[in-house]
Amino acid sequence: MKRYVTLSALAVLFLFPLVWSGWASLKEPSNYLEMARFGEGVGTYATNSVLVSVMTVAGTLVVSALGGYAFARFDFPGKNLLFLATLAILMVPYATILIPLYVLLGYLGLQNSLVGLALVFVMFQLPFALFMMRNAFEALPRELEEAALVDGCGTFRAFARILLHAVRPALITVGLFAFLASWNDFFAPLILLNDGASFTLPVAVVSMTQRTFGAIDYGMLQAGVMVMAVPCLVLFIVLQRHYVRGFMSGALRG
């Protein structure tokens, strides 16, 4: 009984800010109409966020799956050093390298580009993603891969058709984290994008809420919070079972 009381209290504690934001945003329904008409239109900003998130998730999954498999199954010179160097990215303050990255994207012709922004997000997701995927592949018995090879599968075919399916919970966990990071990030789009038509939702919402002399329209802010929070909430609820299994099979092994 005590357990259910504790869990119920925690649920109320975590849900209260979301419910409060929803109630505050609906006190003036015109907030949502103003959002729809602001600048390029909330649909444009939402589309930009979706595109960046999809590219980030796809890039993170491809690189981390291949890299995690290589770190888990193959021996090569400098393997542990390379893995530690990848994890060391976590020790670099996020904000300190955005300006150098902005300059680098300029040389690559990707300044003010959703593709360039997605590449930056992928880079910052790789340490966690590689750690998860390496541990997930290490948790699989080698006999599974050996049986596939005996049956005539090549290494890549065994990886693509059997091992990826076996680590699906870890893939979903990595993808969910990549989506949440890219969907909600404000600072990187603010620095790397300078065209209003390319803004993602977080930057657009901040622009919508600013009024004369620095005043903030809190009703509009809460409406923006709800527009940004709903997709995250739906994804988390739908993928919750796989998300928990992914952590159990991958992260805890390390």
N, C-alpha and C positions, 0 to 999 in steps of 0.2 A: 504493500500500500504506500509506504513511504517513498518507494522508487517512483511510482506513478505521480505522486504529488510533486516530487522534485522535477521530474520531466515536464509536467504540466506548467510548473512555475517558470522553467527555462524557456518553454515554448512561448509563453505569454511575454516574457522578457525580450525575446528575439523578434517576435511578430509585432510588438507594440509600435516600434518606429515605422514599419511599413504601413500598418493600419492608420497611424496618425498622418503619414504623408498622403495616403489615399483620401482620407477625410478632408485634409486641408486643401488638396487640389480640387476637390469637388465643391468646395464652398462657393467658388466662382467658376462655373462650367466654361465661361468665356476664355479661361486660361488656355484650354486645349484648342480653341478656335484661333487664338492669337499665335499659339505655337505653330499651327498648321500654315499660317500666313507669313510667319517671320522669315525674312531673308529669302533664301532659295526654297523655303518650304521644309517642314520637318521630314517629309518623305525623302527629300534629297539627302539630308543629313543621316537619316536612318539607313538609307541605301549605302552611303559611304561606310558607315559603321559595319554593316553586314558584309560588304565586300572585303574590308580590312580584316574582319574577324574570320571569314572563310579562308582567305589567303594565309592568315597566321596559323589557323588550325591545320590546314593542309600541309603547309611547309614544316610546321613543328612535328606533325605525325610522320611524314616521310623521312625527315632527317633523323629524328630520334629513334624511329623503328630500325632503320638501317644501321645507325651508329650504335644503338643499344645491342643489337644482334652481333655486331662486330666485336664490341667490347666483351660480350658474354661468351662468345664461342671461338674466337680466333686469338692466337698468340702472335704478337708482332713487336718489334723493337720499340720501346718507348710507350707501350700501351698504357701502363699505370700513370706515367708522367703526363701523357696527353689527356687522360681522363681527369686527373687532378687539375690540369690547366683549364679544362672546360668548366669544372666546378668553381674554379677561382673567379670566374666572371661574376659570381654571386657576391664577391667581396668588393667589387668595383661599385662605388656610389652611382646610382642610376643617372642622376642629373648631370654628373660631371663629364660624361662622354657624349651627351646629346649634341653639343655644338661641334665637336670633331666629326661626329656621324653626319651632321648636316652638311659639313664641308665635303666629306667623302661622297655623300649622295649627289652633291653638285658635280663632282668629277664623273660620276657614273650616269649623269643625266636623269637622276631620280628625285631631285628636289621638288617639293610640293607635289609629291606623287603618292597615291595610296599604296602602290606596289613598294616604294621605298619605305613607307611607314610600316607595312607588314613585315618587311625584311628585318627592320629594327626590332619589332616585337618577337619575331622568330628567334633572333639572336639571344634576347634576354630570357626566352622560355627554354632554350636548349639545356642549360645545366640541370634544372629540375627534371626535364623530360628525359634526358639521357640517363640520369640516375634511376628514374622509375623504370625505363624500358630495359636497361641492363639488368636490374634486379629481377624484373619479370621474366626475362629470358633465362637467367641463371636458375630460377625456381623450376623451370621445366626439366623433366628428366631427359638426358641425352638419348635414351633409348627411343624416345618418340621421333627424334630426327633421324636416328640410325635406321629405324624401321622404314621410314619414308625413302631413304637412300637405297636400301635393299630392294624396295619395290620399284625402283627405277626412276625416282624423282632426282633431279639435280639439286644442288644446294639452294639455288634461288627459288626453285619451284617448291621445295620443301618449306622454305621460309615463307613464301607468299601464300601457299594453300593450306598449310598445317599450323606452323608456329604462330603466324599472325592471328589466326582464329583462337589459338590457345591463350594468347595474351590480350584478348579483346578487352577485358576489364581495365587493364593498365592503359591501353590505347584510349579508351573512353575517358579515363581520369585525366590523362595528359591533354586530350582534346578539350575537355571541359575547362581545365585550368587555363589553357591557351585562349579559349573563347572569352572567359571572364576577364582576363588580363587585358586583352585587346579591346574588348567592348567598353570597359569602364575607364581605360586610361585617359587622363586629361593632359598631362604634362608633355608627353612626346608629340601628340598631334598639334598642341599649341606651338611648339618650337619648330617642328618639321613641316607644317602646312601654313601657307600664307595666303591662300586663295579661299575666300568665303565659300565658294561652291564645292570645295574639297573638304570642308570641316566635317568632323565626326560628331556624333550626338553630344558627348561631354562638353566639347568646346562650344558647340552651338547653344546648349542649354545655358551655359554661363553667360554667353552674349545676350541671350533672350532676357535674362533676369536683371541685367544691369540697367539702371535708370539714371536720371540726372543727379549730379553731385555724388555719385557713388552709391546711391540708394539701391536696395535690392528688392525686387518683386518676389516675395516669398511664396505667394500663391502660384506664380509661374514656375518658380524653382521646384516646388513640390510636384507640380504636373510633370516637369521634366524628369524628376526622380522616378516617378511611376512609369513613364514611358521607357526609361532605361532599365528599371528593375524587373518588369514583367517578363521579358524574354529570359533573363537569368534565372528567375524563379521557376519558370516553366521547364527550362532545360534541366535544372537541378532536380526537380521532382521526378521528371521522366527518367533521368539517368541515375537516380540515387542508388539503386541496387548495384549497378555496375561500378559506380564511383567508390562505394565502400569496399567491394571486392577487389578493385584495383589497388587501393591502398593496402589491403591485407596481403595481397599476393606480391606486391612490388616494393613499396616503400619500407615496410617493416623488416624485410629481409636484410636490407643494408645495415 
